[in-house]
Amino acid sequence: MRWSQAVSSIALLLIGSAGVCAGPVVAGEAAAEMILPPELPWSGRSRSLIVAADDPWITPSEQSDLTGTPRYEETVAWLRRLVEASPDLAMLSIGRSDEGRDIWMVIASREKRFTAAALRDSRRPLVLAQAGIHAGEIDGKDAGLMLLRDLTVKGTKRDLLEGVNLLFVPILNVDGHERMSRYSRINQRGPVESGWRVNSRRLNLNRDYAKLDTPGIRAIIRTLAEYDPELYVDLHVTDGIDYQYDVTFGYTGPHGHSPAGAAWLDRHLAPALLRDLEAMGHIPGPLMFARDGNDPDQGLVEWTPGPRFSNGYGDLRHLPTVLLENHSLKPYDQRVLGTYVFLESLLRTLAAHGAELREAIAADRERRPAEVPLTFGWDGDAEQQRPFRSLPRDFLMVEQRLVPSSISGASRLEYTGRPVTRTLPYLVATRPGITVTRPRAYWIPPAWGEVIERLRLHGIRMETIDEACDVRVELYRIDEPQIAPQPFEGHAQASGTPRAETRTIRFVAGSVRVPTDQPLGDLAIHLLEPAAPDSFFSWGFFLEALQQVEYVEGYVMEPMAEKMLQDDAELRERFETLIANDREFANDPQRRLQWFYEKTPYFDRDWNVYPVAREL
């Protein structure tokens, strides 16, 4: 049964998570059935993975013919029953959500290694796969339940656990998962009901890896640090343009911060995933986006994410991280089965080549590059640096056309449902943009305890001094600071141009020194360099440094300025030149007084100075 058949033709009111109507709803029957581009026909071999309707271990989603997904309590209850029936499984809570729900993780180990210490000591590699970081994109949960069953009580994939151990988080955004309705993702073909993108505080967990505001991401970061897996997988559903691919995936390539791990992904994992998905009737492809958001004729792009995202964070943590993005316009059953095949292929590949991956990770963790890129831009000649080297430049697209729109007054994009092969520009963000020289360490005064605590949550090593000491350091003065006019992910973001100044600073007892000569040194640089897009400065943790806290009155500054001009001929010349050449300055009395105030010893020299120092 397809999505269009499953949705009732009766118009329903849009109800918010608290049960209160979000506003007047006038769509009526127009919103009662999804209006999506034509569905492409599909009948893959992976349909054989679905068990019979009378199988005692049928999953809740399979009971709906893979058109629906179970709610939180039903999911947890089914997993509890499975764990009780299999000695190869254990289940534990890794944290609790804002609304008090447990975030469950299932451990699958033929060796019966169910603690972090035991799994770290195993010769078998460990993978952590998570689903539902965006709870409306829940394919991974239902695929994972099917796979766990087949690994254990069903026994059809039992051999997979002979060479690998698995950690599986079925629902990361548990609160968003329970904001479930038919009206979750307007551009997605199933399941019939699904959860919400954000959590109960309206925060997007997959923008939180650097700043660590949400209990869900804090739980995952603790798990990564404690269990130290060799591979991390984040299961999503994408949207945007229509194409033939049903399963797309990507990762940061060798140009990033973990080139050895990326080379392993290029050499071993990507070819296996492409081969195995195609063999089961799926159409795998690269994780790609239209350059202008809608029109693929303008080119397709592959971006290099920063540490707010799971895959960008993994690259900086030197943890090979793969982002799966099923295509939202494919039916739910096709997407779930594709995810199953993806996970099975990944486990087999890791079992076969886990020792090589461990060597690659160790090599990346030993790297200490002198220059560290903070951003990456598009390289127009990046074809040879693409992780999907086996793919031609021809892309499996869906025919589109532009038609006049009486609604928007412009043209609207329509997809016809006819498969076409297109040759399109393809750009990969591999060119380093903003770069910084690696400092020996960072110094943070104890007043910024919230930042220090979040660095500890990341697992970044630091030293706390017991006595005050003087250190010759480099400080940044932030020129032209700006604070974003609208909040983003619960923060007022800051920006500006850092300008280095060298000083000797006395750091009081309780200050911390963060050395960059450590495996997470590159991550520390991205979090503490103010020019980095996901630094604590950029996320607004240092807004106080941008606030002027002392002022001057005109009745004091006027006579003092007159005396300054009398005593300093060079100052008088500079002032007169400024008056003559800058009309805005000349016509602004406050700016004129401020100009003099900034040249007195009363002026606050720490205004707009970023308080985290670089030890050179």
C-alpha positions in Angstrom: 0.0 0.0 0.0 1.4 3.4 -1.1 1.4 6.7 0.7 -1.4 8.1 -1.5 -3.6 5.2 -0.6 -2.8 5.3 3.1 -3.7 8.9 3.7 -7.4 9.6 4.5 -9.3 11.7 2.1 -11.0 13.5 5.0 -9.4 16.8 5.8 -8.0 16.9 9.3 -6.9 19.8 11.5 -3.2 20.4 12.0 -2.6 19.8 15.7 0.6 20.8 17.4 2.5 18.7 19.9 0.6 20.1 22.9 -2.7 19.4 21.3 -3.5 23.0 20.5 -4.3 24.2 17.0 -1.3 26.0 15.6 -3.4 28.5 13.7 -6.3 28.7 11.3 -6.2 25.8 8.8 -7.9 26.6 5.6 -6.3 24.0 3.3 -9.3 21.6 3.6 -9.2 18.6 1.3 -6.2 20.1 -0.5 -4.0 18.9 2.4 -5.7 15.6 2.9 -3.5 13.8 0.3 0.1 14.4 -0.4 0.8 16.1 -3.7 4.2 14.7 -4.9 5.9 14.1 -8.2 5.0 10.8 -10.0 6.4 7.7 -8.3 9.0 5.8 -10.2 8.3 2.0 -10.5 10.5 -0.2 -8.3 10.6 -3.9 -7.5 14.0 -4.8 -6.0 15.4 -8.1 -4.8 15.5 -6.7 -1.3 11.8 -7.3 -1.0 12.8 -10.8 0.0 14.0 -9.4 3.3 10.4 -8.9 4.5 9.2 -11.8 6.6 5.8 -13.5 6.3 2.8 -11.9 7.9 2.5 -14.8 10.4 6.2 -14.7 11.4 6.4 -14.3 15.2 9.3 -11.8 14.8 7.7 -9.6 12.3 8.5 -6.0 13.1 5.7 -3.4 13.7 6.6 -1.7 10.4 6.5 -4.9 8.4 3.0 -5.5 9.8 1.9 -2.4 7.9 3.7 -3.7 4.7 6.4 -1.1 5.5 4.1 1.9 5.1 4.0 2.8 8.8 6.4 3.1 11.7 5.8 2.3 15.4 5.7 4.9 18.1 8.4 5.1 20.8 6.7 2.8 23.4 5.9 0.1 20.8 9.4 0.3 19.4 11.0 -0.1 22.9 8.6 -2.9 23.8 9.5 -4.9 20.6 13.2 -4.4 21.2 12.9 -5.5 24.9 11.2 -8.8 23.7 14.0 -9.3 21.1 16.8 -8.7 23.6 15.2 -11.1 26.1 15.1 -13.8 23.4 18.7 -13.4 22.2 21.9 -13.8 24.3 23.7 -11.8 21.7 21.9 -8.6 22.5 21.9 -6.1 25.3 20.0 -2.8 25.7 20.8 0.2 27.8 19.9 3.9 28.1 22.6 6.3 27.1 20.8 9.4 28.3 17.4 11.0 28.8 15.6 13.6 26.7 14.3 17.0 27.8 10.9 15.4 28.3 12.4 12.5 30.3 12.4 9.7 27.7 15.3 7.2 27.7 17.5 7.2 24.6 18.0 3.5 24.1 21.0 1.8 22.5 21.1 -1.9 21.5 24.5 -3.8 21.6 24.8 -6.8 19.3 27.9 -9.0 20.1 28.4 -12.6 19.4 31.2 -12.4 21.9 28.7 -11.3 24.6 30.8 -8.1 25.1 28.2 -5.7 26.5 30.4 -3.1 28.2 32.4 -0.3 26.7 35.6 -1.7 28.1 35.0 -5.2 26.8 34.1 -3.9 23.3 37.2 -1.7 23.2 39.3 -4.8 24.0 37.7 -6.9 21.3 39.7 -7.7 18.2 36.4 -7.3 16.2 35.8 -3.7 14.9 32.8 -1.8 16.3 30.3 0.3 14.4 27.8 2.8 15.8 24.7 3.4 13.7 22.1 5.9 14.7 18.6 6.6 13.4 16.1 9.3 14.0 18.4 12.3 14.7 15.7 13.9 12.5 12.7 12.0 13.8 10.7 12.4 10.6 13.4 10.6 8.7 13.0 7.3 10.5 13.9 4.7 7.8 16.9 3.6 9.8 14.9 2.6 12.9 12.7 0.1 11.0 15.6 -1.2 8.9 17.6 -1.7 12.1 14.9 -3.6 13.8 14.7 -6.0 10.9 18.4 -6.4 10.8 18.8 -7.0 14.6 16.1 -9.8 14.3 17.9 -11.4 11.4 21.3 -11.2 13.1 19.9 -13.1 16.1 16.6 -14.9 16.6 15.8 -15.3 12.9 19.4 -16.3 12.1 19.4 -15.5 8.4 22.3 -13.0 8.8 23.8 -14.6 11.8 27.3 -14.8 10.2 27.6 -11.0 10.2 28.3 -10.9 13.9 31.2 -13.3 13.5 33.5 -10.4 12.5 32.0 -7.2 13.9 30.2 -5.7 16.9 27.3 -3.3 16.5 25.9 -0.4 18.5 22.5 0.7 17.3 20.5 3.7 18.5 17.0 3.3 16.9 15.6 6.8 17.9 18.0 9.6 18.9 15.5 12.4 18.8 13.0 10.6 21.0 10.9 13.7 21.9 10.6 14.8 18.2 9.7 11.2 17.4 6.6 11.4 19.6 5.4 14.6 17.9 4.0 12.1 15.4 1.3 12.8 12.8 0.3 12.6 9.2 1.5 16.2 8.8 5.2 15.9 9.5 7.2 16.1 6.2 5.2 17.6 3.3 7.8 16.5 0.7 8.3 12.9 1.8 6.6 9.8 0.6 5.8 7.9 3.8 5.6 6.6 6.4 1.9 7.3 7.0 2.8 9.1 10.3 6.2 10.3 11.4 7.8 12.5 13.9 9.3 16.0 13.8 12.6 17.3 12.7 13.5 19.1 15.9 13.3 18.1 19.6 10.9 19.5 22.2 13.0 22.7 22.5 12.8 23.2 18.7 16.5 22.4 18.4 18.0 20.5 15.4 20.2 17.7 16.8 22.2 17.6 13.6 23.3 21.2 14.1 24.5 20.5 17.7 27.7 18.5 17.5 30.0 21.4 18.2 27.9 23.4 20.7 26.4 20.5 22.6 23.1 22.0 23.8 20.9 18.9 23.5 20.7 15.9 25.8 20.6 13.6 22.7 23.9 14.8 21.2 25.6 14.9 24.6 24.6 11.3 25.0 26.0 10.4 21.6 29.3 12.3 22.2 29.7 10.4 25.5 29.0 7.2 23.7 31.6 7.9 21.0 34.2 8.8 23.7 33.4 5.8 25.9 33.0 3.0 23.3 35.5 4.4 20.7 33.9 2.8 17.6 35.8 2.4 14.3 32.9 3.5 12.2 30.0 5.9 12.8 26.9 5.9 10.6 24.1 8.6 10.6 20.9 7.5 8.9 18.7 10.2 7.3 16.2 11.0 4.5 17.1 13.9 2.1 14.8 16.1 0.1 15.1 18.7 -2.6 15.5 17.7 -6.3 14.0 14.6 -7.8 16.3 11.9 -9.2 16.4 8.2 -9.8 18.8 7.3 -6.9 17.0 5.9 -3.9 20.0 5.5 -1.5 22.7 8.2 -1.5 25.6 8.4 0.9 28.7 10.5 1.5 31.6 11.3 3.7 34.4 13.8 3.8 37.1 12.9 1.3 40.9 12.7 1.7 41.1 16.5 1.4 39.7 16.8 4.9 41.1 16.3 8.4 41.2 12.5 8.3 42.8 11.5 5.0 43.7 7.9 5.9 40.2 7.1 7.1 38.7 8.7 4.0 41.1 6.6 1.8 39.8 3.5 3.5 36.2 4.6 2.8 37.1 5.2 -0.8 39.0 2.0 -1.3 36.8 -0.5 0.6 33.4 0.8 1.8 32.1 2.9 -1.1 32.7 0.2 -3.8 31.1 -2.5 -1.6 28.0 -0.3 -0.9 27.5 0.5 -4.5 27.9 -3.1 -5.6 25.7 -4.6 -2.9 22.9 -2.1 -3.2 22.8 -2.5 -7.0 22.7 -6.3 -6.6 19.6 -6.0 -4.5 17.8 -3.8 -7.0 18.5 -0.3 -5.6 20.0 2.7 -7.3 22.8 4.1 -5.1 24.4 7.4 -5.7 26.5 10.2 -4.3 25.2 12.5 -1.6 24.6 15.6 -3.7 22.6 18.8 -3.8 21.6 21.2 -6.5 23.9 24.2 -6.4 21.0 26.7 -6.4 18.7 24.5 -4.3 16.3 23.5 -7.0 17.8 23.6 -10.5 20.3 20.8 -11.3 21.2 22.5 -14.6 23.2 25.0 -12.5 25.3 22.1 -11.3 25.4 19.5 -8.5 27.6 20.1 -5.4 29.1 18.0 -2.7 29.9 20.0 0.4 32.6 19.6 3.1 30.6 20.0 6.4 31.8 21.6 9.6 31.5 20.1 13.1 27.9 21.1 13.7 27.0 18.1 11.5 27.6 14.4 12.4 29.9 13.7 9.4 31.9 17.0 9.8 32.3 16.3 13.5 33.5 12.7 12.8 36.1 14.0 10.3 37.6 16.3 13.0 37.4 13.5 15.6 39.2 11.2 13.2 36.3 8.8 13.3 35.2 7.7 9.8 31.6 8.8 9.5 29.2 8.0 6.8 26.0 10.0 6.2 23.2 8.0 4.6 20.5 10.1 2.9 17.6 8.1 1.3 15.6 10.0 -1.2 12.4 11.3 0.2 10.3 10.8 -3.0 10.9 7.1 -2.9 8.3 4.9 -1.1 8.9 4.0 2.5 9.3 0.3 1.8 12.0 1.0 -0.8 13.9 3.3 1.5 13.7 1.0 4.5 14.9 -2.0 2.5 17.7 0.1 1.0 18.8 1.0 4.5 18.9 -2.6 5.5 21.1 -3.6 2.5 23.3 -0.6 3.2 23.8 -1.6 6.9 24.4 -5.3 5.9 27.0 -4.3 3.3 28.7 -2.0 5.8 29.0 -4.7 8.5 30.4 -7.2 6.0 33.0 -4.7 4.7 34.0 -3.7 8.2 34.4 -7.3 9.3 36.7 -8.0 6.3 38.8 -4.8 6.5 38.5 -3.7 10.1 42.3 -4.1 10.9 43.1 -1.7 8.0 40.6 0.8 9.2 42.1 0.8 12.7 45.5 1.5 11.2 44.0 4.4 9.2 42.4 5.9 12.3 45.6 5.6 14.3 47.5 7.4 11.5 44.9 10.2 11.4 45.1 10.6 15.2 48.8 11.1 14.9 48.6 14.0 12.4 49.5 17.5 13.6 49.3 19.7 10.5 50.9 23.1 10.9 48.1 24.8 8.9 44.5 23.8 9.7 41.7 24.6 7.3 38.6 26.0 9.0 36.5 26.1 5.8 36.5 24.5 2.4 35.2 26.1 -0.9 34.2 24.8 -4.3 36.9 23.6 -6.6 35.9 23.8 -10.2 38.3 21.0 -11.2 37.6 18.6 -8.4 36.6 15.5 -10.5 39.6 13.4 -9.4 39.0 14.2 -5.8 35.4 12.8 -5.7 34.9 9.9 -3.3 32.7 8.1 -5.8 35.4 7.7 -8.4 33.5 4.8 -10.1 30.6 7.1 -11.1 30.6 8.8 -14.5 29.7 12.4 -14.8 26.3 11.3 -16.1 23.6 11.5 -13.5 20.4 9.5 -13.3 17.9 12.3 -13.0 14.1 12.8 -13.6 12.9 15.0 -16.4 11.8 18.4 -15.2 10.1 21.4 -16.8 9.4 25.0 -15.8 5.8 26.2 -16.1 4.2 29.5 -15.3 2.8 29.9 -11.8 -0.2 31.9 -10.9 0.6 31.4 -7.2 4.2 32.7 -7.0 4.0 34.9 -10.1 7.2 33.2 -11.3 7.9 29.8 -12.8 7.4 26.6 -10.9 9.4 23.4 -11.3 7.5 20.2 -12.3 8.9 16.7 -12.5 7.3 14.4 -15.1 8.4 11.1 -13.6 10.3 10.2 -16.8 13.9 8.9 -16.1 16.6 10.7 -18.0 20.4 10.6 -17.9 22.0 14.0 -17.7 25.6 15.3 -17.9 25.9 18.0 -15.3 28.6 20.1 -13.7 29.6 18.5 -10.4 31.6 20.5 -7.8 33.2 19.2 -4.6 34.2 21.6 -1.8 37.8 20.6 -1.5 39.7 23.9 -1.6 40.8 25.2 1.8 39.3 28.5 2.6 40.1 30.1 5.9 43.1 28.5 7.5 45.0 29.1 10.8 48.5 28.3 12.0 48.4 25.6 14.7 49.1 27.1 18.1 50.9 25.1 20.8 47.9 25.5 23.0 44.9 27.7 24.0 44.5 29.4 27.3 41.0 30.0 28.7 40.3 32.0 31.9 38.0 30.2 34.4 35.3 32.9 34.0 34.3 31.0 30.8 33.4 27.9 32.6 30.5 26.9 30.2 33.0 26.7 27.3 35.5 24.7 29.4 32.8 22.3 30.5 31.7 21.7 26.8 35.3 21.0 25.8 35.4 18.4 28.5 32.2 16.8 27.2 33.9 16.5 23.8 36.7 14.6 25.5 39.3 17.2 24.7 42.3 17.0 27.1 43.2 20.1 29.1 45.3 21.2 32.1 44.0 23.3 34.9 46.6 25.6 36.7 46.7 25.8 40.5 48.6 29.1 40.7 48.5 32.2 38.6 51.1 32.5 35.9 52.2 35.0 33.2 52.2 33.7 29.6 53.2 35.4 26.4 50.3 34.8 24.1 48.5 35.9 21.0 45.0 37.4 21.4 42.5 38.3 18.8 40.8 41.7 18.6 37.5 41.3 16.7 37.2 44.0 14.1 33.7 45.0 12.8 31.9 42.5 15.1 28.3 41.6 14.1 25.6 39.8 15.9 23.0 38.1 13.8 19.6 39.8 13.9 17.7 36.5 14.1 18.3 33.5 16.4 19.6 30.3 15.0 19.4 27.0 16.9 18.8 28.8 20.1 21.8 31.2 19.7 22.6 34.7 18.5 25.5 34.0 16.2 28.5 36.3 16.2 31.0 37.2 13.5 33.8 39.6 12.8 37.4 39.8 11.6 40.0 38.5 14.1 43.1 40.6 14.3 46.1 39.1 16.3 47.8 41.1 19.1 50.7 39.8 21.2 50.6 40.3 24.9 51.8 38.9 28.2 48.7 37.9 30.1 48.4 36.8 33.8 46.1 33.8 33.9 44.6 33.2 37.4 44.3 29.9 39.2 41.6 27.8 37.6 42.5 28.8 34.1 42.9 25.9 31.6 45.5 25.2 29.0 44.3 23.2 26.0 47.2 21.6 24.1 46.7 20.9 20.4 49.2 18.0 20.5 46.5 15.5 21.1 44.2 13.3 18.9 41.4 15.9 19.3 43.6 18.9 18.7 42.0 19.7 15.3 38.6 19.6 16.9 39.8 22.0 19.6 41.1 24.4 17.0 37.7 24.5 15.2 35.9 25.1 18.5 38.3 27.8 19.8 39.3 29.7 16.6 36.8 32.6 16.3 36.9 32.6 12.5 35.7 29.0 12.4 32.0 28.8 11.5 31.2 26.4 14.3 33.5 27.9 17.0 32.1 28.7 20.4 32.6 32.4 19.4 30.5 32.0 16.3 27.8 30.3 18.3 27.6 33.3 20.6 29.2 32.0 23.7 31.4 35.1 24.0 28.9 37.9 23.4 29.9 39.6 26.6 33.3 40.4 25.0 31.5 42.4 22.3 29.6 44.6 24.8 30.9 48.0 25.7 30.7 48.4 29.5 32.2 51.8 30.3 31.3 55.1 28.7 32.3 58.8 28.8 30.2 61.9 29.4 30.6 64.9 27.1 31.2 67.3 30.0 34.3 65.3 30.8 35.5 64.4 27.4 35.1 67.9 25.8 37.7 69.7 27.9 40.0 66.7 28.0 39.9 66.5 24.2 40.7 70.2 23.9 43.8 69.7 26.2 44.8 66.6 24.1 44.8 68.6 20.9 46.8 71.4 22.5 49.4 69.0 23.8 49.8 66.8 20.7 50.2 68.4 17.2 50.2 65.0 15.5 46.9 64.1 17.1 45.4 67.5 16.1 46.5 66.9 12.4 44.9 63.4 12.4 41.7 64.8 13.8 41.5 67.6 11.3 42.2 65.2 8.4 39.4 62.9 9.6 37.0 65.8 9.9 37.8 67.0 6.4 37.6 63.6 4.7 34.9 61.7 6.6 31.6 63.5 6.4 29.7 60.9 8.5 32.3 61.2 11.2 32.3 65.0 11.1 28.5 65.1 11.5 28.3 62.6 14.4 29.1 64.2 17.8 29.2 60.9 19.6 31.7 59.3 17.2 33.9 62.4 17.6 33.9 62.1 21.4 34.3 58.3 21.2 37.4 58.8 19.0 39.1 60.9 21.7 37.8 58.5 24.5 39.5 55.6 22.8 42.9 57.4 23.0 42.7 57.9 26.8 43.9 55.4 29.4 40.3 55.2 30.7 39.1 53.3 27.6 38.4 49.6 28.0 41.3 47.9 26.1 39.5 44.5 26.4 36.4 45.5 24.5 36.1 43.3 21.5 39.0 41.2 22.6 38.3 37.5 22.3 39.4 36.1 25.8 40.8 32.8 24.6 44.5 33.1 24.0 46.9 31.2 21.6 50.2 30.0 23.0 52.7 30.2 20.1 
